[in-house]
Amino acid sequence: MTEQYLHLPKADGLGRLNTVGPAVRVENLSRSFGKVHVLKDVDFELDRGKIYCIMGPSGCGKTTLLKSMIGAQPPSAGKVFIDGIDIWNDKKSLGKARRKFGVLFQSGALLNGLTCYDNVALPLRQHTNLDPETIDIMVRMKLELVGMGHAADRRPPEISGGMQKRCALARAIALDPAIVFFDEPSAGIDPVMISILDRLVLDLTEKLGITSVVITHEIPSAFRIADEILMMYQGKLHFRGKPEAVRHSRDPVVRQFIHGDSEGPMSQASSRQAVAARVLGMPEHEAPIPAHISQRFTGRVQKSDERFSQAHDAIFDLQDDTRAKRTMRLPQAPDPARETEKSTAKAVPANSEKQSDNITRKINAR
């Protein structure tokens, strides 16, 4: 299939994949911060030329996983292979592997003092020995690929957030990497621009033959672009499959996440006992459960129960029905049947029933 890829001037060829195995391989990756285990034996492989979306709730380990894959944060245990290179083996291996991938950071990370042109040209000037004429052609072609050729001479503060994302993407592919990591590409931009970026990711993957790894919370975006979706939960790879498999999954964690339900397995971390335990500064298994609050009415109250009751009353002072009333609801599409009923009701005079009652009284009076 390589013949259908777009052939552009290459930076130096160091970004291409040299092995026949997976583009990215993660083996038993773990990462801990003190007693907090953020990643727990994460293991997967990513084939070349496909789009993978890594999703999951906040705090599940997505960002930590990304940092370990791009060489920004060493794992506590396990290995990461880019094109067969163990990137955490030594600094030389990491430097060699980094030539094979680009990164689109969540904030864009553009240099405000440079124009879009110079931002894209920077990695080429720093890491290659190409002559200025070749660099000029490559920069302008990369900007045209992302639809930013008209803004080459403008600086990041002078363009919109979506344009900054596209410029940052042009910089990410400046050295012709075989793999591109996207860190929340939809963050801070409107739905229309999200669709444009999705189309851009699809086009670049098809035209350049790159492997795209997208960290995202945007469910519709993931369903549009992903060949496969990997879902993280509690530091582990919880589910992996094609978008249709995710959409029709009966796994309660997957269903709660893709539908955005407030009730489900993910909500248990915010249970009353767990929240109170954090407020009281004690392990969850030592915190009194809500049922024990009734003890305060019997005069047999421990100090921890008093503190628990204060935390309980402060945090959970809203009743469920009050919470429901304050929940924002999306506008619903009009129901044709109800519209027909409304139009029929309008056709009947509002005081017809009252007039009928008056006539009945007069007849009875006679």
C-alpha atoms as one frame of an Amber mdcrd trajectory, in Angstrom:
protein
   0.000   0.000   0.000   2.984   2.320   0.214   2.519   3.368  -3.404  -0.642
   5.295  -2.516   1.059   7.348   0.205   1.977  10.950  -0.540   5.683  11.199
  -1.379   7.272  14.329   0.091  10.890  15.436   0.448  12.249  13.471   3.436
  14.179  15.065   6.276  16.873  12.383   6.597  15.092   9.025   6.624  15.774
   8.449  10.317  12.076   8.700  11.131  11.037   5.620   9.166  10.347   2.246
  10.776  13.024  -0.377  10.160  11.431  -3.438  11.745   8.511  -5.585  10.610
   6.970  -5.774  14.090   4.532  -3.391  15.775   5.217   0.340  15.687   4.764
   0.612  19.470   4.935  -2.111  22.086   4.305  -1.613  25.805   5.234  -4.496
  28.114   4.041  -4.731  31.737   4.365  -0.981  32.229   3.890   0.280  35.784
   4.338   3.715  37.328   4.013   4.663  40.976   4.261   7.941  42.845   5.004
   6.951  46.401   2.168   4.675  47.499  -0.060   5.704  44.609   0.023   3.187
  41.723  -0.984   5.115  38.595  -0.154   2.390  36.016  -0.405  -1.317  36.761
   1.111  -3.822  34.305  -0.162  -2.161  31.128   0.550  -4.335  28.086  -0.377
  -3.775  24.405   0.929  -3.507  20.836   0.077  -0.930  18.160   0.415  -1.821
  14.486   1.727   0.613  11.897  -0.495   2.742   9.685  -3.518   2.764  12.014
  -5.250   5.256  14.316  -5.538   4.284  17.968  -7.540   6.279  20.509  -6.681
   5.881  24.195  -9.580   6.945  26.399 -10.643   6.738  30.005 -11.813   8.844
  32.953  -9.634  11.526  34.487  -6.933  10.067  36.702  -6.919   6.656  35.020
  -3.278   6.984  33.865  -3.604   8.151  30.233  -1.210  11.091  30.548   1.290
   9.079  32.572   1.177   6.362  29.915   1.771   8.934  27.166   4.736  10.446
  29.026   6.314   7.014  29.353   5.786   6.284  25.650   7.410   9.529  24.477
  10.347   9.317  26.877   9.277  12.165  29.168   8.828  10.102  32.324  10.533
   6.795  33.167   8.326   3.912  34.281   8.732   2.214  37.642   8.732  -1.142
  35.878   8.184  -2.528  32.392   9.392  -1.524  28.940   8.395   0.635  25.978
   9.536  -0.276  22.457   9.391   2.137  19.514  10.153   0.266  16.282  11.789
  -2.449  18.373  13.971   0.019  20.319  13.798  -0.198  24.092  13.610   3.544
  24.727  14.388   3.288  28.445  17.473   1.116  27.927  19.829   4.111  27.724
  19.909   7.748  26.549  21.244   6.780  23.127  18.293   4.457  22.511  15.851
   7.141  23.614  17.422   9.698  21.284  17.255   7.292  18.357  13.627   6.409
  19.066  12.566  10.044  19.370  13.463  10.620  15.719  10.703   8.178  14.797
   7.795  10.013  16.400   6.303  13.482  16.715   4.084  14.875  19.453   1.125
  17.237  19.273   0.932  18.640  22.804  -2.394  19.544  24.381  -1.515  23.238
  24.583   0.227  23.263  21.200   3.477  24.399  22.887   4.295  26.819  20.087
   6.883  29.551  20.618   4.972  32.840  20.635   7.986  34.849  19.500   8.306
  32.884  16.258   6.033  32.824  13.230   4.178  29.660  12.250   6.788  29.154
   9.538   9.692  29.373  11.991   7.953  27.115  14.526   7.706  24.374  11.906
  11.217  25.028  10.594  12.801  24.854  14.064  13.165  21.038  14.331  14.493
  20.858  10.770  17.124  23.491  11.489  18.096  21.899  14.796  18.213  18.215
  13.833  19.114  18.052  10.127  21.825  19.306   7.800  19.433  20.225   5.015
  20.089  23.371   3.006  17.772  26.382   3.556  16.039  25.940   0.185  15.009
  22.359   0.979  13.877  23.341   4.479  11.792  26.132   2.981  10.005  23.724
   0.618   9.403  21.160   3.384   8.028  23.748   5.830   5.633  25.219   3.294
   4.415  21.763   2.224   3.787  20.730   5.830   1.856  23.937   6.471  -0.215
  23.331   3.326  -0.947  19.783   4.464  -2.658  21.109   7.599  -4.324  24.050
   5.852  -2.060  26.715   7.354  -0.137  27.879   4.292  -1.930  31.242   4.328
  -0.825  31.959   7.914   2.876  31.101   7.603   3.993  34.625   8.565   1.660
  35.027  11.551   2.617  34.398  15.177   0.650  32.095  17.541  -0.980  34.979
  19.508  -2.349  36.299  16.218  -4.264  33.134  15.277  -7.113  31.109  16.804
  -6.749  28.083  19.045  -7.705  25.713  16.235  -5.124  27.267  13.924  -2.498
  26.905  16.645  -3.337  23.198  16.911  -2.884  22.775  13.164   0.401  24.659
  13.193   1.603  22.480  16.082   0.610  19.413  14.051   2.678  20.658  11.113
   5.639  20.961  13.466   4.988  17.449  14.847   5.334  15.969  11.342   8.207
  18.246  10.260  10.858  15.491  10.583   8.660  12.923   8.774   8.075  10.667
  11.798   6.446   7.287  11.376   4.409   7.747  14.572   2.534  10.789  15.889
   1.219  11.076  19.450  -1.745  13.424  19.974  -2.331  14.659  23.524  -5.979
  15.764  23.808  -6.105  17.427  20.356  -9.733  18.500  20.909  -9.050  20.377
  24.169 -10.084  24.029  24.066 -11.570  24.103  20.565 -15.140  24.153  19.265
 -17.015  21.139  17.792 -16.550  22.319  14.204 -12.781  22.606  14.628 -12.748
  19.172  16.310 -14.313  17.707  13.154 -11.731  19.523  11.021  -8.876  18.114
  13.095 -10.432  14.646  12.901 -10.505  14.904   9.107  -6.907  16.094   9.209
  -5.770  13.111  11.298  -7.519  10.737   8.899  -5.981  12.418   5.856  -2.443
  12.486   7.256  -2.642   8.867   8.348  -3.799   7.829   4.874  -1.475  10.090
   2.871   1.687   9.723   4.936   1.151   6.207   6.267   1.818   7.258   9.864
   0.659   5.515  13.023  -1.498   7.885  15.091  -1.939   7.496  18.849  -4.626
   9.861  20.146  -5.267  10.544  23.833  -8.805  11.921  24.005 -11.993  12.353
  26.045 -14.021  13.208  22.949 -16.251  10.156  22.383 -17.724  11.201  18.971
 -14.224  12.034  17.741 -12.888   8.622  18.769 -15.755   6.854  17.004 -15.076
   8.884  13.842 -11.351   8.308  13.461 -10.215   5.256  15.461  -9.336   1.902
  13.972  -9.164   0.639  17.545 -10.026   2.111  20.944  -8.087   1.332  24.115
  -9.831   2.233  27.364  -7.858   2.789  30.549  -9.455   2.403  33.972  -7.820
   2.451  37.411  -4.346   2.275  35.892  -5.013  -0.786  33.728  -5.991  -1.488
  30.136  -9.637  -2.269  30.791 -10.995  -2.734  27.257  -9.714  -2.844  23.696
 -11.678  -3.173  20.502 -13.015  -1.537  17.360 -15.418   1.402  17.729 -18.441
  -0.817  17.077 -17.342  -3.224  19.810 -17.038  -0.311  22.229 -20.390   1.124
  21.190 -22.207  -2.171  21.818 -20.173  -3.304  24.829 -22.133  -4.505  27.861
 -19.239  -3.791  30.199 -20.694  -1.428  32.855 -17.514   0.674  33.020 -17.388
   1.135  29.251 -21.096   1.922  29.028 -20.980   4.489  31.813 -18.024   6.262
  30.206 -19.282   6.451  26.610 -22.789   7.496  27.713 -21.576   9.918  30.389
 -23.851   8.476  33.071 -23.514   9.885  36.582 -24.357   6.521  38.157 -22.170
   3.458  37.678 -18.916   1.772  38.692 -16.875   4.932  38.108 -19.000   6.867
  40.589 -18.126   4.556  43.452 -14.863   6.430  43.990 -17.002   9.399  45.055
 -19.159   7.398  47.469 -20.069   9.005  50.760 -17.733   6.831  52.759 -14.804
   7.453  50.387 -15.320  11.229  50.379 -15.716  11.348  54.146 -12.584   9.248
  54.592 -10.572  11.729  52.544 -12.022  14.667  54.474 -11.260  13.015  57.796
  -7.765  12.061  56.669  -8.082   8.339  57.367  -8.100   5.134  55.295 -11.474
   4.410  53.749 -11.843   1.079  55.535 -11.484   2.855  58.905 -14.057   5.562
  58.219 -17.521   4.992  59.742 -20.244   4.217  57.228 -23.279   6.557  56.977
 -25.473   4.114  58.938 -23.294   4.686  62.006 -24.363   8.318  62.108 -27.535
   7.217  63.906 -25.337   6.531  66.944 -25.067  10.252  67.607 -28.713  10.298
  68.654 -28.163   7.659  71.332 -25.461   9.542  73.193 -22.887   6.861  72.369
 -20.924   8.948  69.873 -17.217   8.596  69.250 -15.095  11.561  68.239 -14.531
  10.169  64.764 -18.303   9.831  64.307 -18.776  13.486  65.221 -16.174  14.520
  62.672 -17.749  12.196  60.142 -21.212  13.684  60.707 -19.837  17.186  60.179
 -18.133  16.141  56.950 -21.259  14.259  55.874 -23.562  17.222  56.474 -21.207
  19.656  54.758 -20.703  17.586  51.601 -24.067  15.903  51.160 -26.443  18.721
  52.138 -28.366  18.489  48.870 -31.089  15.885  48.514 -31.204  13.685  45.426
 -34.334  15.385  44.067 -32.674  18.804  44.489 -29.610  17.563  42.632 -31.857
  16.291  39.836 -33.567  19.672  39.519 -30.194  21.358  39.170 -28.979  18.963
  36.499 -28.633  20.641  33.118 -30.708  18.904  30.495 -30.085  19.106  26.774
 -32.980  20.290  24.582 -34.924  17.421  23.064 -36.094  17.108  19.478 -39.812
  17.908  19.019 -42.188  14.945  19.075 -44.602  15.032  16.070 -47.312  13.252
  18.078 -47.172  15.847  20.861 -47.188  18.679  18.344 -50.396  17.228  16.849
 -51.997  17.027  20.302 -51.059  20.639  21.013 -52.520  21.858  17.715 -55.767
  19.916  18.392 -56.009  21.364  21.876 -55.578  24.878  20.492 -58.470  24.297
  18.075 -60.894  23.831  21.029 -61.877  27.139  22.716 -60.326  27.486  26.132
 -63.704  28.360  27.793 -65.809  25.677  26.020 -65.948  23.447  29.117 -67.038
  26.400  31.276 -69.832  27.309  28.838 -71.064  23.692  28.847 -71.308  23.712
  32.665 -73.345  26.939  32.627 -75.827  25.477  30.129 -76.244  22.339  32.269
 -77.029  24.455  35.371 -79.683  26.457  33.538 -81.411  23.281  32.315 -81.472
  21.796  35.813 -82.810  25.045  37.246 -85.775  24.866  34.938
